[in-house]
Amino acid sequence: MQLPDSPKMPKFMQLVKWINNPLQLMEASTKAHGDCFTLWLTNKQPMVFLSHPQAIEEIFTTHLENLDSRASAQILQPLLGNNSLLLLSGETHQRQRKLLTPPFHGDRMRAYGDIITNITKDVISNWQIGKAFSVRDSMQEIALRVILQAVFGLNEGERYTQLQTRLCSILELMSSSFRASLSFIPALRLDLGGWSPWGNFLRQRQEIDNLLYAEIQERRNHPDSSRNDILSLMMSARDEHGEPMSDLELRDELMTLLVAGHETTASALTWALYWIHHLPSVREKLVAELDSFHNADFNEITRLPYLTAVCQETLRIYPIGMITIPRIVKSPIEIMGHKFEPGTLLLGCIYLVHRRPDLYPQPAEFRPERFLEKQYSLYEYLPFGGSNRRCLGMAFALFEMKLVLATILSQVDLKLVDNYPVKPIRRGVTLAPSGGKWMIATGQRQKLEKSAVEV
């Protein structure tokens, strides 16, 4: 088998570049080798990056017997556990997905609207007029408080405070490029005590586990049928054999929801606020649309087309997940004329698909209008992955994004700190905006009676 071309550099240097500057590595590779290229990011298997929509479609629609995504997500195992939905495959994955789906759709999801709005108002009330603040910190606080209240029904108390503190701490441990190396290079995972990066991580993880198991045990000892938080729904769910989820399964899925459900949303919200205020025309159109909203049900604001387009464009230009979950070839397969042997890892490169000029003219420009002018297929626009591995919380994440942005823009006027650089950086296994205090609140917003800007 002839693998697609690979950058002309040692394999270890490919991994170093992937950890420290993944966008540059992907852009240089596709410029040199086109829609299909190979990177060596593990010692065992070549990873083939595919960025043509037809190739993405062929991966997503190939029978599960030929492609397996279970072992390829092991990079997340130390944090999420073996029973995380992200690491399961086959029938076990289908069972867990069915058990976890109901809380994230329909009326159950919309019931969290007041939680999202109230938490957002509370956080932004602490912004001081004229003083620069960290957008990332504020968005992370909103997203974490939302997920803790929605998942656990917790908004106060010692366990709530401890979970909030520990989760922020462990995610910061994994956020830098150096510490991200622990995920990609298992040999660096040495427990040399609490002062060492890996030893610190293990101790932080154990403290979170203790809190999660204590909450699960308390729920089992004192069941309350009136609760509608996600943990209660998960504990009452039964599979087709009438079996509930075990404590270990609950722990791993809770960890997945807590990490994936707030870290990614915080990054997306931070990017959205940057772009909205970086481009005055975008802000003007969005504010005009929000001012035109008069429905008594604030949740309905999430249906506004330009607000939706702004969120879609935010997730296109710098997708939080740069790649799809890799699939391991189990039997010989052909994708767009390329033949792949068992053991090869295939993945869709979300970032490069979203930067294709044939799909998105001037792809480096932030232009929400493109989503009002064209409907993109599941293989052309995939910020939440796709097929049976598409993010379970997609609808909830978009719902939360829109409500948070609408609440902020309706309550306060903001501006960017002049000439403060905001760039995409690696944050653990995701892509995020760089940190710093690059936003200023300039005053409480006065709603215009009539806007001259047409959406």
Secondary structure, 3 states (H helix, E strand, C coil): CCCCCCCCCCHHHHHHHHHHCHHHHHHHHHHHHCCEEEECCCCCCCEEEECCHHHHHHHHHCCCCCEECCHHHHHHHHHHCCCCCCCCCHHHHHHHHHHHCHHHCHHHHHCCHHHHHHHHHHHHCCCCECCEECHHHHHHHHHHHHHHHHHHCCCCCHHHHHHHHHHHHHHHHCCCHHHHHHHHCHHHCCCCCCCCHHHHHHHHHHHHHHHHHHHHHHHHHCCCCCCCCHHHHHHHCCCCCCCCCCHHHHHHHHHHHHHHCCHHHHHHHHHHHHHHHHCHHHHHHHHHHHHCCCCCCHHHHHHCHHHHHHHHHHHHHCCCCCECCCEEECCCEEECCEEECCCCEEEEEHHHHCCCCCCCCCCCCCCCCHHHHCCCCCCCCCCCCCHHHCCCCHHHHHHHHHHHHHHHHHHEEEEECCCCCCCEEEECCEEEECCCCCEEEEEECCCCCCCCCCC
